[in-house]
Amino acid sequence: MKHAHAEIVREYGPFPGVDSVAGVTFDGTNVWFASGDRINAFDPESGEAVRSIDVAAHAGTTFDGEHLYQLAEDVIQKIDPQSGKVVKTIPSPGGGSGLAWAEGSLWVGQYRGKQILEVDPETGKVLRTINSNRFVTGVTWVEGELWHATWEDDASELRRVDPVSGEVLEQLDMPSGANVSGLESNGRDQFFCGGGSTGKVRAVRRPVA
């Protein structure tokens, strides 16, 4: 297993009216993050907030190329980012924290369950279960790699895992106090990490061989 210290390349926030950051996603232009009663978007180049959508947003957030998905208690909400309307809700497997989109499926991090679940976006049916040995707080896929964030005993890691066995292949240790509540990649060389009660989002360099 490769093991290294995470390199934080930029911090965003805190943002006006935001007490904490939960799920994080990227639509190719803006970074979106959940903050309890709304989803907020900011420009990662300028760091400026650009808009928000009022919707229950306590956990993971993701984007499928057209719609946002937001975990809210026992459902996953499918949201039109243009209108801000919830166009569909599907059952959540419960206990969800992180949320990602890849290969036509939703991937739900189970915080206390220490699992990542592949979920059918139409029905909410669980298609696959990947076990971890840490609390899962964020999930993302990038160039065929599955990464998840952990937050346990006031320490956080970013981990690349085998999507079949769950074996940890690579681990980045976050600095003390830089805990990760949500995880997304920009599709290339950076991760965006939700900073929990700091109200910040941190950009972390993704190791590329």
C-alpha positions in Angstrom: 0.0 0.0 0.0 1.2 3.5 -0.9 1.2 5.8 2.1 1.7 9.6 2.1 0.7 12.9 3.7 -2.1 14.8 1.9 -1.0 18.0 0.3 -3.6 20.8 0.7 -3.2 23.2 -2.2 -6.0 25.6 -1.4 -8.7 26.4 1.1 -12.1 27.9 0.3 -14.4 29.6 2.8 -15.8 29.9 5.3 -18.8 31.1 3.4 -21.5 33.5 4.5 -24.3 31.8 6.4 -22.6 28.4 6.3 -21.9 26.7 9.7 -20.7 23.4 8.3 -20.0 21.5 5.1 -21.3 18.0 4.4 -21.3 16.5 0.9 -19.2 18.0 -1.9 -19.5 17.6 -5.7 -18.2 19.2 -8.9 -20.2 19.9 -12.1 -17.3 20.6 -14.3 -17.5 24.4 -13.6 -18.6 24.9 -10.0 -18.1 23.1 -6.7 -21.3 22.4 -4.8 -21.6 21.5 -1.2 -24.3 20.7 1.3 -24.7 22.9 4.4 -27.8 21.6 6.2 -30.7 23.5 4.7 -29.3 24.2 1.2 -26.8 23.3 -1.4 -24.2 26.0 -2.3 -22.1 26.5 -5.4 -18.8 28.3 -5.7 -16.3 29.0 -8.4 -13.1 27.1 -7.6 -11.0 29.6 -9.6 -12.2 32.7 -7.8 -13.4 31.1 -4.6 -16.6 33.2 -4.8 -20.0 31.8 -4.0 -22.3 31.8 -7.1 -25.7 30.5 -6.0 -27.6 28.2 -3.6 -30.6 25.9 -3.7 -32.9 25.6 -0.7 -33.2 21.9 0.0 -32.5 19.5 2.9 -28.8 18.8 2.6 -27.2 17.0 5.6 -25.0 14.5 3.9 -23.6 13.4 0.6 -24.0 15.3 -2.7 -23.2 14.3 -6.3 -23.7 15.2 -9.9 -24.4 12.8 -12.8 -23.7 15.3 -15.6 -27.2 16.6 -15.6 -28.8 16.4 -12.2 -27.6 16.9 -8.6 -28.3 14.2 -6.1 -28.5 15.0 -2.4 -28.8 12.6 0.6 -31.4 13.7 3.1 -32.2 11.4 6.0 -33.9 8.3 4.5 -34.1 9.5 0.8 -31.9 10.6 -2.0 -33.2 13.7 -3.8 -32.7 14.1 -7.5 -32.5 17.9 -8.2 -32.6 20.0 -11.4 -29.7 22.4 -10.8 -31.3 25.0 -13.2 -34.7 25.3 -11.5 -33.7 24.0 -8.0 -36.7 21.6 -8.1 -36.6 18.1 -6.7 -37.6 16.0 -9.7 -37.5 12.6 -8.0 -36.8 10.9 -4.7 -35.5 7.4 -4.2 -35.1 5.4 -0.9 -31.7 5.7 0.7 -30.2 2.6 2.3 -30.0 4.6 5.6 -27.1 5.8 7.5 -25.7 7.4 4.4 -22.9 9.9 4.5 -20.9 10.2 1.2 -22.4 10.1 -2.3 -20.8 9.6 -5.7 -21.9 9.0 -9.3 -20.1 6.5 -11.6 -20.8 3.9 -14.2 -24.5 4.7 -14.2 -24.9 4.0 -10.4 -25.0 6.0 -7.2 -22.3 5.1 -4.6 -23.4 5.7 -1.0 -20.9 5.8 1.8 -22.3 4.3 5.1 -20.6 6.2 7.9 -21.1 3.9 10.9 -21.6 0.9 8.7 -18.1 1.3 7.3 -19.3 0.4 3.9 -19.8 1.8 0.3 -22.9 0.7 -1.4 -23.6 0.7 -5.2 -27.2 1.8 -5.6 -29.6 1.7 -8.5 -30.5 5.4 -9.2 -34.0 4.5 -10.3 -35.1 2.2 -7.5 -32.6 2.6 -4.6 -31.9 -1.1 -4.7 -28.4 -2.0 -3.4 -26.4 -3.7 -6.1 -23.0 -4.1 -4.4 -21.4 -3.7 -1.0 -17.8 -2.8 -0.4 -16.5 -3.1 3.2 -14.1 -0.7 4.8 -12.6 -0.7 8.3 -13.1 3.0 8.9 -16.0 5.3 9.2 -16.8 6.5 5.6 -17.5 10.2 5.2 -17.1 10.8 1.5 -16.9 8.8 -1.8 -15.6 9.7 -5.3 -14.6 7.9 -8.5 -11.8 9.4 -10.6 -10.4 7.8 -13.8 -11.5 4.3 -12.7 -10.2 4.7 -9.1 -12.5 4.5 -6.1 -11.6 6.8 -3.2 -13.3 7.4 0.1 -12.7 9.7 3.0 -12.6 8.7 6.7 -13.1 10.7 9.9 -12.4 8.9 13.1 -11.0 10.0 16.5 -10.4 13.5 15.1 -8.3 12.2 12.3 -9.0 11.9 8.6 -7.6 10.0 5.6 -8.3 9.8 1.9 -8.1 6.2 0.7 -8.0 4.5 -2.7 -9.6 1.1 -2.4 -10.1 -1.9 -4.6 -13.7 -1.7 -5.7 -14.2 -5.4 -5.5 -12.3 -6.5 -2.4 -12.2 -3.1 -0.5 -8.5 -3.5 0.0 -6.7 -0.2 0.7 -4.3 0.5 -2.1 -3.3 4.0 -1.3 -3.7 6.3 1.8 -3.2 10.1 2.2 -3.2 11.3 5.8 -4.9 14.7 6.3 -3.1 17.2 8.6 -4.4 17.4 12.2 -7.6 19.4 12.4 -8.3 19.1 8.7 -11.1 16.5 8.9 -13.0 15.4 5.8 -16.8 15.4 5.7 -17.3 15.1 2.0 -15.2 14.1 -1.0 -15.2 14.8 -4.7 -12.5 15.0 -7.5 -12.2 17.5 -10.3 -11.8 14.5 -12.6 -8.0 15.1 -12.8 -5.5 16.2 -10.3 -7.4 17.4 -7.2 -9.8 16.4 -4.6 -12.3 18.7 -3.0 -12.8 17.9 0.7 -15.6 19.1 2.9 -14.2 20.5 6.1 -17.1 19.8 8.5 -17.7 22.4 11.2 -14.9 24.6 9.9 -17.2 25.7 7.1 -14.4 25.3 4.6 -13.7 23.2 1.5 -10.1 22.2 0.9 -8.4 21.2 -2.3 -6.0 18.3 -2.0 -3.5 17.2 -4.7 -4.4 13.8 -6.1 -1.3 11.6 -6.6 -0.9 10.7 -10.2 1.7 8.1 -11.2 
